[in-house]
Amino acid sequence: VGMQAVNQADLSPGDHVVVFGAGCIGMMAMVTLKDRGFENVAIVDVSDARLDIAATLGADLTLNPNRDDVWTRLREAHGQDLLLGTIPCTGSDAYIECTGVGAVMSDILNQAKPGAHVSIPALHREMFPMPLMTVMMKQLQIRGSMCYPDDFGETVELLSRVDLSPLITHRFPLDAFADAVAAAKNTASAGKVLIEFDR
């Protein structure tokens, strides 16, 4: 799912990318970006535990909006652009929105530079105001991202190159399924929660 979100972002070599949300999908999008050679990849989340995992897996910049001025830090890392020659915009080339939070999506659209790409694998269950005038003026490219790539070969190859074990934060036996679900709901600390079966 994370790899498909990267595919849908329609990136070019050298693009600066921001991933919003360091859950499993956001984390795998970030890992895919790093595996494909993208540099200066930023990831944003409110959980320091998840950001620590992201840093271990190769994120170049981790930002917590509870502590960091996210857009200022992104402009420092990715530069700044202008809309109509006067309105400052963040210089990131692409965003992968994995939070499902409408306010985050609105911020991305308002802060994005002209021509930026936005890939959305998140489940946005609630409606939010869409600044279509901004989308039009900036000529933003917005694409949904659903499910998996058609070919799992690249995914399997990535797994052979990258040690993803830091992403696994919890392991439970099948008879502790309810405990596993409870752990997964604790987004402040949970990465990937696995159910293990006795052989």
C-alpha positions as YAML, in Angstrom:
chain: A
units: angstrom
residues:
- id: 1
  name: VAL
  ca: [0.00, 0.00, 0.00]
- id: 2
  name: GLY
  ca: [2.84, 2.38, 0.87]
- id: 3
  name: MET
  ca: [4.69, 1.55, -2.34]
- id: 4
  name: GLN
  ca: [1.56, 2.16, -4.41]
- id: 5
  name: ALA
  ca: [1.19, 5.57, -2.74]
- id: 6
  name: VAL
  ca: [4.71, 6.41, -3.93]
- id: 7
  name: ASN
  ca: [3.90, 5.15, -7.43]
- id: 8
  name: GLN
  ca: [0.81, 7.38, -7.52]
- id: 9
  name: ALA
  ca: [2.86, 10.45, -6.52]
- id: 10
  name: ASP
  ca: [4.39, 10.44, -10.03]
- id: 11
  name: LEU
  ca: [7.81, 11.54, -8.82]
- id: 12
  name: SER
  ca: [10.88, 12.64, -10.72]
- id: 13
  name: PRO
  ca: [14.51, 11.99, -9.67]
- id: 14
  name: GLY
  ca: [15.65, 14.55, -7.13]
- id: 15
  name: ASP
  ca: [12.17, 15.44, -5.90]
- id: 16
  name: HIS
  ca: [11.81, 16.41, -2.25]
- id: 17
  name: VAL
  ca: [8.96, 14.48, -0.66]
- id: 18
  name: VAL
  ca: [7.02, 14.83, 2.60]
- id: 19
  name: VAL
  ca: [5.08, 11.94, 4.14]
- id: 20
  name: PHE
  ca: [2.35, 12.97, 6.56]
- id: 21
  name: GLY
  ca: [1.63, 10.15, 9.01]
- id: 22
  name: ALA
  ca: [4.14, 7.62, 10.33]
- id: 23
  name: GLY
  ca: [1.80, 4.68, 10.67]
- id: 24
  name: CYS
  ca: [2.63, 1.52, 8.74]
- id: 25
  name: ILE
  ca: [1.52, 2.90, 5.37]
- id: 26
  name: GLY
  ca: [3.38, 6.18, 5.78]
- id: 27
  name: MET
  ca: [6.42, 4.35, 7.07]
- id: 28
  name: MET
  ca: [6.46, 2.00, 4.08]
- id: 29
  name: ALA
  ca: [6.03, 4.92, 1.70]
- id: 30
  name: MET
  ca: [9.07, 6.54, 3.32]
- id: 31
  name: VAL
  ca: [11.07, 3.30, 3.11]
- id: 32
  name: THR
  ca: [10.13, 2.96, -0.57]
- id: 33
  name: LEU
  ca: [11.28, 6.52, -1.25]
- id: 34
  name: LYS
  ca: [14.64, 5.91, 0.44]
- id: 35
  name: ASP
  ca: [15.07, 2.57, -1.35]
- id: 36
  name: ARG
  ca: [14.51, 4.35, -4.67]
- id: 37
  name: GLY
  ca: [17.23, 6.86, -3.91]
- id: 38
  name: PHE
  ca: [15.24, 9.92, -2.88]
- id: 39
  name: GLU
  ca: [17.09, 12.22, -0.50]
- id: 40
  name: ASN
  ca: [15.92, 14.71, 2.09]
- id: 41
  name: VAL
  ca: [12.70, 12.75, 2.72]
- id: 42
  name: ALA
  ca: [10.65, 14.21, 5.57]
- id: 43
  name: ILE
  ca: [8.01, 12.43, 7.66]
- id: 44
  name: VAL
  ca: [5.54, 14.11, 10.02]
- id: 45
  name: ASP
  ca: [3.67, 12.55, 12.95]
- id: 46
  name: VAL
  ca: [2.51, 13.41, 16.47]
- id: 47
  name: SER
  ca: [4.12, 10.26, 17.93]
- id: 48
  name: ASP
  ca: [7.79, 10.54, 18.86]
- id: 49
  name: ALA
  ca: [7.97, 6.76, 19.16]
- id: 50
  name: ARG
  ca: [6.91, 6.36, 15.55]
- id: 51
  name: LEU
  ca: [9.24, 9.13, 14.43]
- id: 52
  name: ASP
  ca: [12.12, 7.32, 16.17]
- id: 53
  name: ILE
  ca: [11.28, 4.21, 14.15]
- id: 54
  name: ALA
  ca: [11.14, 6.30, 10.96]
- id: 55
  name: ALA
  ca: [14.58, 7.72, 11.70]
- id: 56
  name: THR
  ca: [15.93, 4.20, 12.26]
- id: 57
  name: LEU
  ca: [14.49, 3.17, 8.87]
- id: 58
  name: GLY
  ca: [16.17, 6.07, 7.09]
- id: 59
  name: ALA
  ca: [14.00, 9.20, 7.27]
- id: 60
  name: ASP
  ca: [16.15, 12.28, 6.71]
- id: 61
  name: LEU
  ca: [13.89, 14.64, 8.65]
- id: 62
  name: THR
  ca: [11.31, 13.79, 11.32]
- id: 63
  name: LEU
  ca: [8.86, 16.44, 12.50]
- id: 64
  name: ASN
  ca: [6.32, 16.46, 15.31]
- id: 65
  name: PRO
  ca: [3.73, 19.27, 14.95]
- id: 66
  name: ASN
  ca: [3.26, 19.27, 18.73]
- id: 67
  name: ARG
  ca: [6.84, 20.51, 19.01]
- id: 68
  name: ASP
  ca: [8.08, 21.63, 15.60]
- id: 69
  name: ASP
  ca: [7.01, 24.43, 13.29]
- id: 70
  name: VAL
  ca: [6.47, 21.94, 10.48]
- id: 71
  name: TRP
  ca: [6.17, 24.31, 7.53]
- id: 72
  name: THR
  ca: [9.11, 26.48, 8.59]
- id: 73
  name: ARG
  ca: [11.28, 23.38, 8.97]
- id: 74
  name: LEU
  ca: [10.15, 22.05, 5.59]
- id: 75
  name: ARG
  ca: [11.04, 25.34, 3.92]
- id: 76
  name: GLU
  ca: [14.46, 25.18, 5.54]
- id: 77
  name: ALA
  ca: [14.93, 21.62, 4.22]
- id: 78
  name: HIS
  ca: [13.22, 21.85, 0.80]
- id: 79
  name: GLY
  ca: [13.38, 25.55, -0.01]
- id: 80
  name: GLN
  ca: [10.64, 28.01, -0.85]
- id: 81
  name: ASP
  ca: [8.70, 28.84, -4.00]
- id: 82
  name: LEU
  ca: [6.29, 31.62, -4.91]
- id: 83
  name: LEU
  ca: [2.74, 31.66, -6.22]
- id: 84
  name: LEU
  ca: [2.12, 34.52, -8.67]
- id: 85
  name: GLY
  ca: [5.59, 35.76, -7.86]
- id: 86
  name: THR
  ca: [4.60, 37.02, -4.42]
- id: 87
  name: ILE
  ca: [2.88, 34.40, -2.23]
- id: 88
  name: PRO
  ca: [5.37, 32.15, -0.37]
- id: 89
  name: CYS
  ca: [4.91, 28.38, -0.73]
- id: 90
  name: THR
  ca: [6.86, 25.45, 0.67]
- id: 91
  name: GLY
  ca: [9.33, 24.06, -1.85]
- id: 92
  name: SER
  ca: [8.54, 20.36, -1.39]
- id: 93
  name: ASP
  ca: [7.78, 18.69, -4.72]
- id: 94
  name: ALA
  ca: [5.36, 16.04, -3.47]
- id: 95
  name: TYR
  ca: [3.30, 14.97, -0.48]
- id: 96
  name: ILE
  ca: [1.99, 11.59, 0.57]
- id: 97
  name: GLU
  ca: [-0.98, 12.09, 2.89]
- id: 98
  name: CYS
  ca: [-1.40, 9.12, 5.24]
- id: 99
  name: THR
  ca: [-3.21, 10.69, 8.21]
- id: 100
  name: GLY
  ca: [-6.82, 10.84, 7.06]
- id: 101
  name: VAL
  ca: [-7.16, 14.20, 8.82]
- id: 102
  name: GLY
  ca: [-8.90, 16.87, 6.78]
- id: 103
  name: ALA
  ca: [-7.01, 19.74, 8.41]
- id: 104
  name: VAL
  ca: [-3.71, 18.15, 7.37]
- id: 105
  name: MET
  ca: [-4.90, 17.83, 3.77]
- id: 106
  name: SER
  ca: [-6.04, 21.46, 3.78]
- id: 107
  name: ASP
  ca: [-2.65, 22.57, 5.10]
- id: 108
  name: ILE
  ca: [-0.88, 20.64, 2.35]
- id: 109
  name: LEU
  ca: [-2.96, 22.24, -0.39]
- id: 110
  name: ASN
  ca: [-2.51, 25.72, 1.05]
- id: 111
  name: GLN
  ca: [1.25, 25.34, 1.61]
- id: 112
  name: ALA
  ca: [2.17, 23.38, -1.54]
- id: 113
  name: LYS
  ca: [4.08, 25.10, -4.30]
- id: 114
  name: PRO
  ca: [2.71, 25.40, -7.83]
- id: 115
  name: GLY
  ca: [2.80, 22.08, -9.66]
- id: 116
  name: ALA
  ca: [3.29, 19.96, -6.53]
- id: 117
  name: HIS
  ca: [1.98, 16.40, -6.51]
- id: 118
  name: VAL
  ca: [-0.20, 14.93, -3.75]
- id: 119
  name: SER
  ca: [-0.84, 11.20, -3.30]
- id: 120
  name: ILE
  ca: [-3.63, 10.18, -0.91]
- id: 121
  name: PRO
  ca: [-3.67, 6.60, 0.43]
- id: 122
  name: ALA
  ca: [-5.36, 7.71, 3.68]
- id: 123
  name: LEU
  ca: [-8.99, 6.97, 4.53]
- id: 124
  name: HIS
  ca: [-10.68, 10.38, 4.76]
- id: 125
  name: ARG
  ca: [-13.99, 9.42, 6.34]
- id: 126
  name: GLU
  ca: [-15.21, 12.98, 6.95]
- id: 127
  name: MET
  ca: [-15.85, 15.75, 4.47]
- id: 128
  name: PHE
  ca: [-13.75, 18.91, 4.66]
- id: 129
  name: PRO
  ca: [-13.67, 22.14, 2.65]
- id: 130
  name: MET
  ca: [-11.56, 21.73, -0.48]
- id: 131
  name: PRO
  ca: [-9.89, 24.97, -1.63]
- id: 132
  name: LEU
  ca: [-10.47, 24.32, -5.32]
- id: 133
  name: MET
  ca: [-9.42, 27.84, -6.28]
- id: 134
  name: THR
  ca: [-6.03, 27.08, -4.70]
- id: 135
  name: VAL
  ca: [-5.82, 23.73, -6.51]
- id: 136
  name: MET
  ca: [-6.61, 25.47, -9.79]
- id: 137
  name: MET
  ca: [-4.23, 28.41, -9.32]
- id: 138
  name: LYS
  ca: [-1.36, 26.18, -8.27]
- id: 139
  name: GLN
  ca: [-2.14, 23.51, -10.88]
- id: 140
  name: LEU
  ca: [-1.74, 20.86, -8.20]
- id: 141
  name: GLN
  ca: [-1.72, 17.20, -9.20]
- id: 142
  name: ILE
  ca: [-3.86, 15.21, -6.71]
- id: 143
  name: ARG
  ca: [-4.18, 11.44, -7.03]
- id: 144
  name: GLY
  ca: [-5.85, 8.85, -4.90]
- id: 145
  name: SER
  ca: [-3.98, 5.66, -4.09]
- id: 146
  name: MET
  ca: [-5.93, 2.47, -3.51]
- id: 147
  name: CYS
  ca: [-4.60, -0.86, -2.34]
- id: 148
  name: TYR
  ca: [-1.59, -2.56, -3.82]
- id: 149
  name: PRO
  ca: [0.64, -2.43, -6.90]
- id: 150
  name: ASP
  ca: [-0.32, -4.79, -9.71]
- id: 151
  name: ASP
  ca: [3.07, -6.50, -9.44]
- id: 152
  name: PHE
  ca: [4.47, -7.58, -6.07]
- id: 153
  name: GLY
  ca: [7.92, -8.32, -7.50]
- id: 154
  name: GLU
  ca: [9.32, -4.92, -6.57]
- id: 155
  name: THR
  ca: [7.86, -5.21, -3.08]
- id: 156
  name: VAL
  ca: [9.46, -8.61, -2.52]
- id: 157
  name: GLU
  ca: [12.78, -7.28, -3.81]
- id: 158
  name: LEU
  ca: [12.59, -4.36, -1.37]
- id: 159
  name: LEU
  ca: [12.03, -6.79, 1.48]
- id: 160
  name: SER
  ca: [15.21, -8.61, 0.49]
- id: 161
  name: ARG
  ca: [17.22, -5.36, 0.69]
- id: 162
  name: VAL
  ca: [15.74, -3.54, 3.68]
- id: 163
  name: ASP
  ca: [15.54, -4.75, 7.28]
- id: 164
  name: LEU
  ca: [12.06, -3.72, 8.39]
- id: 165
  name: SER
  ca: [12.23, -5.36, 11.82]
- id: 166
  name: PRO
  ca: [12.34, -1.97, 13.65]
- id: 167
  name: LEU
  ca: [8.80, -1.38, 12.39]
- id: 168
  name: ILE
  ca: [7.50, -4.38, 14.37]
- id: 169
  name: THR
  ca: [6.76, -3.11, 17.88]
- id: 170
  name: HIS
  ca: [4.48, -5.84, 19.21]
- id: 171
  name: ARG
  ca: [4.00, -9.58, 18.78]
- id: 172
  name: PHE
  ca: [1.06, -11.53, 20.24]
- id: 173
  name: PRO
  ca: [-0.10, -15.15, 20.13]
- id: 174
  name: LEU
  ca: [-3.47, -15.81, 18.52]
- id: 175
  name: ASP
  ca: [-5.20, -16.28, 21.87]
- id: 176
  name: ALA
  ca: [-4.24, -12.69, 22.79]
- id: 177
  name: PHE
  ca: [-5.94, -11.24, 19.73]
- id: 178
  name: ALA
  ca: [-7.89, -8.66, 21.76]
- id: 179
  name: ASP
  ca: [-4.66, -7.45, 23.37]
- id: 180
  name: ALA
  ca: [-3.11, -7.09, 19.92]
- id: 181
  name: VAL
  ca: [-6.01, -4.95, 18.72]
- id: 182
  name: ALA
  ca: [-5.74, -2.79, 21.83]
- id: 183
  name: ALA
  ca: [-2.00, -2.34, 21.24]
- id: 184
  name: ALA
  ca: [-2.56, -1.41, 17.60]
- id: 185
  name: LYS
  ca: [-5.08, 1.27, 18.64]
- id: 186
  name: ASN
  ca: [-2.39, 2.96, 20.76]
- id: 187
  name: THR
  ca: [-1.04, 5.05, 17.91]
- id: 188
  name: ALA
  ca: [1.37, 6.87, 20.24]
- id: 189
  name: SER
  ca: [3.56, 3.79, 20.52]
- id: 190
  name: ALA
  ca: [2.45, 1.07, 18.11]
- id: 191
  name: GLY
  ca: [4.21, 0.35, 14.87]
- id: 192
  name: LYS
  ca: [3.35, -2.93, 13.17]
- id: 193
  name: VAL
  ca: [1.48, -5.31, 15.50]
- id: 194
  name: LEU
  ca: [1.77, -8.97, 14.54]
- id: 195
  name: ILE
  ca: [-0.28, -12.02, 15.48]
- id: 196
  name: GLU
  ca: [1.96, -15.10, 15.57]
- id: 197
  name: PHE
  ca: [0.65, -18.63, 15.09]
- id: 198
  name: ASP
  ca: [2.17, -21.69, 16.71]
- id: 199
  name: ARG
  ca: [3.66, -23.97, 14.10]
...
